[in-house]
Amino acid sequence: MNEEFLNRLRAAVGAANVLTDGDLSAWEQDWRKRTRGKALAVVRPGSTEEVAAVVRACAESGTPLVPQGGNTGLVVGGVPDESGREIVLSLTRLNKVRGIDPANLTMTVDAGCVLQNLQQAAEQAGLLFPLSLAAEGSCTIGGNLATNAGGTQVLRYGNTRELCLGLEVVTAQGEVWSGLSGLRKDNTGYDLRDLFIGSEGTLGVITGATMKLYPLPAATLTAWAAVPSLEAAVKLLGLAQKHLGAGLTGFEVMGQFALALVDKHYPQLRVPLFREFPYCVLLENSDTESEEHARGAFERLLETALEDGCVADAVVAENIAQAHGLWHIRESIPLAQAEEGLNIKHDISLPVSRIPTYCAETDALLQKEIPGVRLVNFGHLGDGNLHYNVQAPEGGDMKAFLREHEERVNTLVYDQVKRFDGSISAEHGIGGLKVGKLPEYKSKVAIGMMQALKKALDPKDILNPGRVVPR
Amino acid sequence: MNEEFLNRLRAAVGAANVLTDGDLSAWEQDWRKRTRGKALAVVRPGSTEEVAAVVRACAESGTPLVPQGGNTGLVVGGVPDESGREIVLSLTRLNKVRGIDPANLTMTVDAGCVLQNLQQAAEQAGLLFPLSLAAEGSCTIGGNLATNAGGTQVLRYGNTRELCLGLEVVTAQGEVWSGLSGLRKDNTGYDLRDLFIGSEGTLGVITGATMKLYPLPAATLTAWAAVPSLEAAVKLLGLAQKHLGAGLTGFEVMGQFALALVDKHYPQLRVPLFREFPYCVLLENSDTESEEHARGAFERLLETALEDGCVADAVVAENIAQAHGLWHIRESIPLAQAEEGLNIKHDISLPVSRIPTYCAETDALLQKEIPGVRLVNFGHLGDGNLHYNVQAPEGGDMKAFLREHEERVNTLVYDQVKRFDGSISAEHGIGGLKVGKLPEYKSKVAIGMMQALKKALDPKDILNPGRVVPR
């Protein structure tokens, strides 16, 4: 039976693109090495039609499939389970830029294109594709769309969802929906595009997309501000939005302990202004006019903020190297915390206005629960998104800490998120990792609708089964 | 049976809010007076719970219902049919602003709030709610959401969809989904919000929403430019996007005949620069800094465009009165064409880059089909959205023109839209008016998915049945 099915796959995509032997860990293991599954096969179609043929073979034989892009997901949503029954449908051979339309400010691409390649393709056309995140060198746009990835420029340009105008999708029946619209307005029925975006491969397989492009800014400046409190950081955000408008393309907050870890493990990065202040903020200003204009706007903003007291001290990068240096500090926080040892990671979002109280209360509850616990708190404050990570007390046994506390810490953090009307997954998704948590933190009505939609579009439950939608 | 059902409604919302007698034309007739239906009753609940009770009564008795806001829709999607079986569920008593959160830049409101009241509530809080369209004095935000309304600032702020962060919805089963998130990032499952937005009341009844707000700009300037061709207008758009970035909040194109009609019927409006040029463009620049800065940016843009040849002549409004005057000309086009007589209206969108060729080809095809036909072509060029309206030849019998040509003209215009990868409904929706056209202009796969989704969420087909989704 399996052999007959595999032969059908081989006929569809070529025998060389149906992998069943050898080391398949690149496809079977998730990026954070939380899980190692076992695939019936790794199938690598080379065209949309081949994807459709594979899905039809799966539909007819009832074989479950897991769509996979760059396999950089953080919630175990793109690797097979341990049953050996699931195939991995790898999209990475679909890697062409189909076309760029500068007058329409759009780019139509295959799902398997690596994000960084798309940034470069846009730049070569004199335009900006603003999606940017840590995994950009290996993640694919199909994966970005399937998980509605966020990143560092959401404040200005939105999540991946907001950057997408149209999709090409292979349905659970193996039909092709050609929805590659380059339209900014289209009210001819239900919003199928946004239903597939963020569904993590459980409703259809994204094979292509039309994405928005933007003019390249004339200048981009970066500033670093020390703030006396999270309340002050929120106030600074409001001032920056007022002064810079859409020029504000980045607003990252970093707690003192997060920066202390960078300072400890990467002293050569020379973290500025963090010793005396509980939080620092990294601001980015993208200007359509000139560097001079950007600098003037930044200076007026920071003067106002200093007078107002919501900024204690600040520096503006003098040149691109300094700007990269400041961003590099921000981006080194995850690595520095890994150097420090295991920790309990969260990717939460909250209404921006409620973040200061959330953190004050939750910090205190965690200290009470685990005296000496250390918080690596940082994230995209402009989007209300915090990576609120919990590190063991200094010198403690980290493995024991995780074993003893992970479940309780998650419950405490997520219960607080619920109290403050937040989300337990801001930008990473649900996958297999958090699907068990969903019934506690999402309404029964919402989950009921999700189940109904899943059943409507994938009645045989062959697309990434068990992920995202609680059973 | 009917009486028993009506008594249940009276018990749910109060007898005074179940209208069955007298003149119900305000609810039964659509705004453009294309259709006059007959309602079993007009039901006016005063709270979300009352909406849920009404929907439960409908679900249990199998009574179809038509949700209705300000009844300003243009595609016969919010009025009952002639059967006398459908109730109108009017949301206008749900008209409270539930709260404004300035630090989070959000506003949570009842679905029945009139759009203009929300603009004013935001402004009183020192903030901007940027949704703006002709019917804003009477349309409701629930209707805007149900139809994903567009308007004049989509270029910068997006359609209603892009302005919404969360919804409260009564499902077809009469349950309440409380999805009033003030979150800019939330990846905890399927995007239910965007599925309801634009579904025109066929999947659920929107009762509340959390909408995005923005800082008020420091200055808003308006310019009027005559352009030698549509190609030049597209080029000017690209230059304006490059120079002004997100400052570009309006880019409206108006054909010479459209402006000639305004000049003919409202000579006091003094339309500038239209006699020698085939198209004029209205540009709006919203600046976070100052009027002086806005004026400088506009002047640099227009100088570049004049040198480049894509602008032939231009004026910048000197003050707010002049700016309003220019906008008033643009907004008077629909009235001027009504003064001129009946015409065949279209609300199409295309990739911006393809608009010049689309218009050249389609203009010629129409002239060939109906010699002397006149085109009232205007719209939101920045969004690729044209109101490409077809007026009878001068002096002809207009009723006869419509009778003889409407169907053929629609087919010609829409077939061309299909050839150019456009949409037959950019911002007005499908409703009952265009649902019959959908199978010709939307893919079978897409319609199949729409039908499956409708069946999944509204299995008894009680919510606005027959609208949007072809049967």
HADDOCK unambig.tbl for C-alpha pairs under 7 A between the chains (distance, minus, plus):
assign (segid A and resid 103 and name CA) (segid B and resid 238 and name CA) 6.54 0.50 0.50
assign (segid A and resid 103 and name CA) (segid B and resid 352 and name CA) 6.56 0.50 0.50
assign (segid A and resid 103 and name CA) (segid B and resid 353 and name CA) 5.07 0.50 0.50
assign (segid A and resid 104 and name CA) (segid B and resid 351 and name CA) 5.91 0.50 0.50
assign (segid A and resid 104 and name CA) (segid B and resid 352 and name CA) 4.96 0.50 0.50
assign (segid A and resid 104 and name CA) (segid B and resid 353 and name CA) 5.19 0.50 0.50
assign (segid A and resid 177 and name CA) (segid B and resid 445 and name CA) 5.81 0.50 0.50
assign (segid A and resid 177 and name CA) (segid B and resid 446 and name CA) 6.46 0.50 0.50
assign (segid A and resid 182 and name CA) (segid B and resid 351 and name CA) 5.52 0.50 0.50
assign (segid A and resid 183 and name CA) (segid B and resid 349 and name CA) 6.78 0.50 0.50
assign (segid A and resid 183 and name CA) (segid B and resid 350 and name CA) 6.09 0.50 0.50
assign (segid A and resid 183 and name CA) (segid B and resid 351 and name CA) 5.51 0.50 0.50
assign (segid A and resid 184 and name CA) (segid B and resid 383 and name CA) 5.58 0.50 0.50
assign (segid A and resid 184 and name CA) (segid B and resid 384 and name CA) 6.89 0.50 0.50
assign (segid A and resid 185 and name CA) (segid B and resid 349 and name CA) 6.46 0.50 0.50
assign (segid A and resid 185 and name CA) (segid B and resid 383 and name CA) 6.67 0.50 0.50
assign (segid A and resid 185 and name CA) (segid B and resid 426 and name CA) 4.92 0.50 0.50
assign (segid A and resid 185 and name CA) (segid B and resid 427 and name CA) 6.36 0.50 0.50
assign (segid A and resid 186 and name CA) (segid B and resid 349 and name CA) 6.97 0.50 0.50
assign (segid A and resid 186 and name CA) (segid B and resid 423 and name CA) 5.79 0.50 0.50
assign (segid A and resid 186 and name CA) (segid B and resid 425 and name CA) 6.06 0.50 0.50
assign (segid A and resid 186 and name CA) (segid B and resid 426 and name CA) 4.37 0.50 0.50
assign (segid A and resid 186 and name CA) (segid B and resid 427 and name CA) 6.53 0.50 0.50
assign (segid A and resid 187 and name CA) (segid B and resid 198 and name CA) 6.75 0.50 0.50
assign (segid A and resid 187 and name CA) (segid B and resid 425 and name CA) 5.43 0.50 0.50
assign (segid A and resid 187 and name CA) (segid B and resid 426 and name CA) 5.28 0.50 0.50
assign (segid A and resid 187 and name CA) (segid B and resid 427 and name CA) 5.67 0.50 0.50
assign (segid A and resid 187 and name CA) (segid B and resid 428 and name CA) 6.80 0.50 0.50
assign (segid A and resid 187 and name CA) (segid B and resid 429 and name CA) 4.89 0.50 0.50
assign (segid A and resid 188 and name CA) (segid B and resid 425 and name CA) 5.70 0.50 0.50
assign (segid A and resid 188 and name CA) (segid B and resid 429 and name CA) 5.96 0.50 0.50
assign (segid A and resid 188 and name CA) (segid B and resid 430 and name CA) 5.90 0.50 0.50
assign (segid A and resid 189 and name CA) (segid B and resid 199 and name CA) 6.49 0.50 0.50
assign (segid A and resid 189 and name CA) (segid B and resid 430 and name CA) 6.85 0.50 0.50
assign (segid A and resid 189 and name CA) (segid B and resid 468 and name CA) 5.99 0.50 0.50
assign (segid A and resid 190 and name CA) (segid B and resid 195 and name CA) 6.30 0.50 0.50
assign (segid A and resid 190 and name CA) (segid B and resid 198 and name CA) 6.43 0.50 0.50
assign (segid A and resid 190 and name CA) (segid B and resid 199 and name CA) 5.55 0.50 0.50
assign (segid A and resid 190 and name CA) (segid B and resid 450 and name CA) 6.36 0.50 0.50
assign (segid A and resid 191 and name CA) (segid B and resid 194 and name CA) 6.47 0.50 0.50
assign (segid A and resid 191 and name CA) (segid B and resid 195 and name CA) 5.58 0.50 0.50
assign (segid A and resid 194 and name CA) (segid B and resid 191 and name CA) 6.45 0.50 0.50
assign (segid A and resid 194 and name CA) (segid B and resid 194 and name CA) 6.42 0.50 0.50
assign (segid A and resid 195 and name CA) (segid B and resid 190 and name CA) 6.30 0.50 0.50
assign (segid A and resid 195 and name CA) (segid B and resid 191 and name CA) 5.57 0.50 0.50
assign (segid A and resid 195 and name CA) (segid B and resid 195 and name CA) 6.71 0.50 0.50
assign (segid A and resid 198 and name CA) (segid B and resid 187 and name CA) 6.76 0.50 0.50
assign (segid A and resid 198 and name CA) (segid B and resid 190 and name CA) 6.44 0.50 0.50
assign (segid A and resid 199 and name CA) (segid B and resid 189 and name CA) 6.48 0.50 0.50
assign (segid A and resid 199 and name CA) (segid B and resid 190 and name CA) 5.56 0.50 0.50
assign (segid A and resid 215 and name CA) (segid B and resid 241 and name CA) 6.87 0.50 0.50
assign (segid A and resid 215 and name CA) (segid B and resid 242 and name CA) 5.49 0.50 0.50
assign (segid A and resid 238 and name CA) (segid B and resid 103 and name CA) 6.53 0.50 0.50
assign (segid A and resid 241 and name CA) (segid B and resid 215 and name CA) 6.86 0.50 0.50
assign (segid A and resid 242 and name CA) (segid B and resid 215 and name CA) 5.48 0.50 0.50
assign (segid A and resid 242 and name CA) (segid B and resid 288 and name CA) 6.85 0.50 0.50
assign (segid A and resid 243 and name CA) (segid B and resid 288 and name CA) 6.00 0.50 0.50
assign (segid A and resid 243 and name CA) (segid B and resid 289 and name CA) 6.78 0.50 0.50
assign (segid A and resid 244 and name CA) (segid B and resid 288 and name CA) 6.36 0.50 0.50
assign (segid A and resid 245 and name CA) (segid B and resid 288 and name CA) 5.89 0.50 0.50
assign (segid A and resid 246 and name CA) (segid B and resid 246 and name CA) 6.06 0.50 0.50
assign (segid A and resid 288 and name CA) (segid B and resid 242 and name CA) 6.87 0.50 0.50
assign (segid A and resid 288 and name CA) (segid B and resid 243 and name CA) 6.02 0.50 0.50
assign (segid A and resid 288 and name CA) (segid B and resid 244 and name CA) 6.37 0.50 0.50
assign (segid A and resid 288 and name CA) (segid B and resid 245 and name CA) 5.90 0.50 0.50
assign (segid A and resid 289 and name CA) (segid B and resid 243 and name CA) 6.78 0.50 0.50
assign (segid A and resid 349 and name CA) (segid B and resid 183 and name CA) 6.78 0.50 0.50
assign (segid A and resid 349 and name CA) (segid B and resid 185 and name CA) 6.47 0.50 0.50
assign (segid A and resid 349 and name CA) (segid B and resid 186 and name CA) 6.97 0.50 0.50
assign (segid A and resid 350 and name CA) (segid B and resid 183 and name CA) 6.09 0.50 0.50
assign (segid A and resid 351 and name CA) (segid B and resid 104 and name CA) 5.89 0.50 0.50
assign (segid A and resid 351 and name CA) (segid B and resid 182 and name CA) 5.53 0.50 0.50
assign (segid A and resid 351 and name CA) (segid B and resid 183 and name CA) 5.52 0.50 0.50
assign (segid A and resid 352 and name CA) (segid B and resid 103 and name CA) 6.56 0.50 0.50
assign (segid A and resid 352 and name CA) (segid B and resid 104 and name CA) 4.95 0.50 0.50
assign (segid A and resid 353 and name CA) (segid B and resid 103 and name CA) 5.06 0.50 0.50
assign (segid A and resid 353 and name CA) (segid B and resid 104 and name CA) 5.19 0.50 0.50
assign (segid A and resid 383 and name CA) (segid B and resid 184 and name CA) 5.60 0.50 0.50
assign (segid A and resid 383 and name CA) (segid B and resid 185 and name CA) 6.69 0.50 0.50
assign (segid A and resid 384 and name CA) (segid B and resid 184 and name CA) 6.88 0.50 0.50
assign (segid A and resid 423 and name CA) (segid B and resid 186 and name CA) 5.78 0.50 0.50
assign (segid A and resid 425 and name CA) (segid B and resid 186 and name CA) 6.05 0.50 0.50
assign (segid A and resid 425 and name CA) (segid B and resid 187 and name CA) 5.43 0.50 0.50
assign (segid A and resid 425 and name CA) (segid B and resid 188 and name CA) 5.71 0.50 0.50
assign (segid A and resid 426 and name CA) (segid B and resid 185 and name CA) 4.92 0.50 0.50
assign (segid A and resid 426 and name CA) (segid B and resid 186 and name CA) 4.36 0.50 0.50
assign (segid A and resid 426 and name CA) (segid B and resid 187 and name CA) 5.29 0.50 0.50
assign (segid A and resid 427 and name CA) (segid B and resid 185 and name CA) 6.34 0.50 0.50
assign (segid A and resid 427 and name CA) (segid B and resid 186 and name CA) 6.51 0.50 0.50
assign (segid A and resid 427 and name CA) (segid B and resid 187 and name CA) 5.66 0.50 0.50
assign (segid A and resid 428 and name CA) (segid B and resid 187 and name CA) 6.79 0.50 0.50
assign (segid A and resid 429 and name CA) (segid B and resid 187 and name CA) 4.88 0.50 0.50
assign (segid A and resid 429 and name CA) (segid B and resid 188 and name CA) 5.96 0.50 0.50
assign (segid A and resid 430 and name CA) (segid B and resid 188 and name CA) 5.91 0.50 0.50
assign (segid A and resid 430 and name CA) (segid B and resid 189 and name CA) 6.86 0.50 0.50
assign (segid A and resid 445 and name CA) (segid B and resid 177 and name CA) 5.81 0.50 0.50
assign (segid A and resid 446 and name CA) (segid B and resid 177 and name CA) 6.45 0.50 0.50
assign (segid A and resid 449 and name CA) (segid B and resid 457 and name CA) 6.99 0.50 0.50
assign (segid A and resid 450 and name CA) (segid B and resid 190 and name CA) 6.37 0.50 0.50
assign (segid A and resid 452 and name CA) (segid B and resid 456 and name CA) 5.56 0.50 0.50
assign (segid A and resid 452 and name CA) (segid B and resid 457 and name CA) 6.93 0.50 0.50
assign (segid A and resid 453 and name CA) (segid B and resid 453 and name CA) 6.38 0.50 0.50
assign (segid A and resid 453 and name CA) (segid B and resid 456 and name CA) 6.24 0.50 0.50
assign (segid A and resid 456 and name CA) (segid B and resid 452 and name CA) 5.56 0.50 0.50
assign (segid A and resid 456 and name CA) (segid B and resid 453 and name CA) 6.23 0.50 0.50
assign (segid A and resid 456 and name CA) (segid B and resid 456 and name CA) 5.92 0.50 0.50
assign (segid A and resid 457 and name CA) (segid B and resid 449 and name CA) 6.98 0.50 0.50
assign (segid A and resid 457 and name CA) (segid B and resid 452 and name CA) 6.93 0.50 0.50
assign (segid A and resid 468 and name CA) (segid B and resid 189 and name CA) 5.99 0.50 0.50
